[in-house]
Amino acid sequence: MRNGELVDTLVVFSSGLLNLDELIQAMTRIHRDSHTLIRR
């Protein structure tokens, strides 16, 4: 997981600019990326 990407997601979400679908997509991508890093 790239901390910068997570922080950006949280900042945008806290600003109320993300709807629920976008939040789920972002979290799914971060979750998938973290598993990719673990497999390496």
Order of alpha helices (4+ residues) and beta strands (2+ residues): alpha-alpha
